Every structure is written in C-alpha cells, then in structure tokens.
Amino acid sequence: MRMYIVFIPLLFSLALTNQASEDGIREMSFLMERQVSFEITDVTIKKLNANGIPDSILQELGQLKSRTFDKENLFIDQIRRAIGDEPTDQYKSWILKHAKITDELDVEIVYRDPSDVDIRLKDSRIIPFYLTIENRSERQIKFNRQDIQLNVGLSSPLRTVKVETVLEAIEDTATMRPFLNKVLKFITSQSKAFHRTYHKDLEGTLKEYSFQDSIIKPHKKCEGLVFFMLPEDTDEVLWSTLRVLDFPSQAITTRGYHVYTNEKQQEKHRNIFEKIWKILFKAPPPIENSYALLAFTGDYEYYKDLDYAGSDIERLGEFLSKKQGYKRVVVITDSNLTIPKLKYPQEHFMSKITPKDRFLFYYAGHGDTKLINGVAKGYLPLADAKPGGDDNCIPMDSLVMWMNQLQSKHLLVILDCCFSGLALRGLDIESVDPKYLLMAGTERESALEGERWDGSLFTHLLMEGLRGKADVYKDDVITIWELYGWLRSAVKKEAIEAGYELIPQMKDFTKYSSKEEFFFIHTK
C-alpha cells in the first residue's frame, strides 16, 4: 500500500493534541490510505458541459452513469474505452474534478488510557486506541490493522503490534518493578473490585477485544482495540508524556480536514512578538495561544464553481502557521463543510480555547441574499445548496454568532464572499474584549476573483497587507485597524481599475474603546 506524509488530501488523517507536557510531543497523527469510489453523475455531466466539453463526449460519458469504480485507474480505463485515448488525456483532470468521489470507509479512533484496558499496561511502552471502521460502500472491503500507522514524531511511523507483543511489554515492565507487581497481583487476587481492569486471563481478554483483520461487508462495521508500542530507545520525555495523554473521550473524525501545526514556528514568533510588544507597551502580550478555523466551498452542485477558493485558503493557512506561529490552523473544505461543523467551532480544537487566547475564522465561497419580510438577509450556500432554497444555507449573522460563542479574548471573523456586508444585519454582539468582523464588501457588492490576483482580489490584498504593506507605523505590529485602513483603500483602487466596485467593511463589537486590538506581526 502506498503511504503519504500526513495532511495530503488523499489520506485519512487524525491529529490529536497532547496537553501533558510543554517539552514532550504535541501532536499525534494516524496515516492510512483512503478507500474511495468514483462515479459519473448528472451533476458531473452538467459541470463538464459548463466547461465546454463537446456534447458527443458527454453522451459517451453518460453511458457510465450509475456505475461505481473502486479504483481511479479502473475509472479512467472505462473512460478511455468510452471516449478514446486522446479525449481522455485532454479532459482527464476535469472529469476527475467533477466526478462523484465517495469515501467508502468511515474511520473513528479513540485514545484509551492504558490503565483502563488493564492496570498492568500502566507505565509500559504500549499505546492503546479503540478503532472503528464502517464500510459505507456497496462492496466488501478487506481491512488489516497494518493498514493504519501512528506518527508521534519519531524517525518513522509506528505500526500496530500483536497481543503477544503487548504481553511481552507487560513482562518487561514487571521486571522493572517486581515488588510492586507482586503486591498488585496479591491484592487483586483477594478482591476483583480492587481494580476492575486486572484480568486474570489477560491474553484471552486482549484477544477478545482486539481489532480483528477482516473483510467488512457493505454497511457493516468492524471495531476493537489496536496497540502501538514505542521503541526501547524512545526519548524519556516523549515516553513520559505519552503515559499521561489528555485526549477527549469522544471519537474524532477528520475526513476532509487539513491541519497546520508548527510548534517551532509558534515558539519563534511568540518570542519575536513578546520582544516587540514589551518595547512598544512596556508589558507582556495580552494573549497566550492563537487558533484559526478556515472554511471554503469552491465545488458546488448548483452554483457556479469557484476556481481559486482553495488556493486562497492554502496560502492563508500556511501564513498563519509559519509566519504568525498559530498553534493550530484547521481547514474544512467543500462537501465536508456542513452546518454542524461550523456551529460548534471548539470541537475542531483538542486544546480548549480559553479567554487568554485569540481566534480567527475565515470563510471563502459564494454569498447569496434572500428577502425576509421585505428585508434582504445574507446567506452562505454550502456545496449542495440550491439557489433560492432554504436547505444547506447558513445565515451570515448566525455564523458570526457561532464564532462569538468561543470564549476567546480576541476574535476576528473574515468573510470573503458576495454581499458580505449583509452579515451585519441581525447581529447583536457587545464585548469588552477586542472582537471584529471584516467583510470583503458592502451588502450590495460582489466579491471578485481572477487570474490577475491568482485568486480572490480581497484575499490577495489581505495577504499583501499582512506580509508588511499594512504595517503603516513600521513597528512590526499590524493591528486590525492598520490592516483595515490599508486594505479598504487598496481593494477599492484595484477594483476600480478592473471595472468593478468593492469596498471592504469592518465592525468593531467592543462596547467601549479597548486598549487592545487583534494584531499580526510583520516578520522579514
């Protein structure tokens, strides 16, 4: 099986944050190859037609509708047979872009405290997880424990180990604490209630509850414990940290997410910012950690596709992680972007966002309007929303309210979409802390994208400003008001030159004038 580095879109990946130690590991991630199916649908034909593919080709492709292929090469082979080699080579990228691609496996992984599996696993090199694999396809899929790997920052990912290896690790641990082990064994033999996870037949218990390699039938699931083991020469700090992991109890599914984390950059930029802030204000910075949630929809079923939303998000995500030292930047894309995933933003972050932290939310995609009792209201249509419909659309003001639910000290919400100024209607937010809403334009203006900006005009100039052009006072700190002043003028001018009108808007929700602002740092 071909393996890739974590966070490449063709992978399922799950990242968990460890809160236990400032010096130990901070991230864990699982790697496995995605099982996907490919299908030509009516929506595929419609979008290919909009991209100028000839009707004769579309008719041949239409013969493949309702047929599902479990491998990309099989899918492309059938297309070659239908339309020929040359048209396939010419239109392959468009067909793959608009084909219906479905994740066939739903994967959930939950960390288990070793002591909850068996008390003798405590202080061992064994790391247990509870794995659930559900087959959502119409075909049987073979799945082995070795198909999944665990990355904890060592030279290579860890593979699952057998029960026999787990038992050997327990024996190794017992030899290092013989007296304690004898006492534990004696007491538990007198009363099983002393510790409910001391199993006399440990081997039988572990085998009974372990994940079994199997062929998973359609719409069935396979579940059980999987075990990873740290090498003997593992750094003691890393080992100690893993023994006291503080993971949430619920399962976390990250299909369709991209996560940027960069602990070294975070520490580097925090040190830079502390120095700048102390020079300017004779005091330490007002925030501790920085988090961001970035969301975009570019691939729509019923609205016109947006070609650049993904690249805009990618640039912003890397900038926040590498240049601003954000602790965690989570990106949700296209069909994975749903109402529940935006309604509870805290669920995307393993570290609890506190009143000492700052939070940035950015949305790129279509914006739409509806008349409610004769008054225009702004909405954000998701991937499968229909123009004029009520389903799968998010009211702009509701979105801002959801982000405001986070108890962060600083908040910045950025909307890069048409009619973004309508987000102000219906909002009732007052805050004593710095909280802002930055919009690409007014309630009547359309957002702009094109090749001349390599994406969105607004986001292109936003990035230009953050890279230094908006540092009006040349003090290496770019406050939100500095950014907005520069951005408003730059976007307005560029839009006029392109023959359009677009004027960014900003709302400050601070009840009284705050001494603090949402800020960025300008690093050369």
Salt bridges, closest charged atoms under 4 A:
GLU22 OE2 - ARG26 NH1 3.88
GLU27 OE1 - ARG328 NH1 3.05
ASP42 OD1 - LYS65 NZ 2.56
ASP70 OD2 - ARG139 NH1 3.36
ASP85 OD1 - ARG80 NH1 3.82
ASP89 OD1 - ARG80 NH2 3.04
ASP103 OD1 - ARG34 NE 2.65
ASP103 OD2 - ARG255 NE 3.68
GLU104 OE1 - ARG139 NH2 2.75
ASP106 OD1 - ARG255 NH1 3.03
ASP116 OD1 - ARG196 NH2 3.93
ASP118 OD1 - ARG120 NE 2.84
ASP123 OD2 - ARG177 NH1 3.86
GLU138 OE2 - HIS219 NE2 2.88
GLU164 OE2 - LYS207 NZ 3.37
GLU203 OE2 - LYS207 NZ 3.12
ASP213 OD1 - ARG145 NE 3.41
GLU232 OE2 - ARG125 NH2 3.78
GLU236 OE2 - ARG243 NH1 3.98
GLU274 OE2 - ARG270 NE 3.24
GLU288 OE2 - LYS356 NZ 3.99
ASP299 OD1 - LYS47 NZ 2.86
ASP305 OD1 - LYS47 NZ 3.09
ASP305 OD2 - HIS98 ND1 3.70
ASP307 OD1 - LYS97 NZ 3.76
ASP312 OD1 - ARG315 NH2 2.74
ASP390 OD1 - LYS370 NZ 3.06
ASP397 OD2 - LYS377 NZ 2.92
GLU430 OE1 - LYS511 NZ 3.93
ASP433 OD1 - LYS409 NZ 3.74
GLU443 OE2 - ARG425 NH2 2.76
GLU443 OE2 - ARG444 NH1 3.83
ASP454 OD2 - ARG315 NH1 3.18
GLU464 OE2 - ARG467 NH1 3.94
GLU464 OE1 - LYS469 NZ 3.07
ASP471 OD2 - HIS522 ND1 3.44
ASP476 OD1 - HIS522 ND1 3.82
ASP476 OD1 - LYS524 NZ 2.50
GLU494 OE2 - ARG452 NH2 3.46
GLU516 OE1 - LYS409 NZ 3.75
GLU516 OE1 - HIS410 NE2 2.95
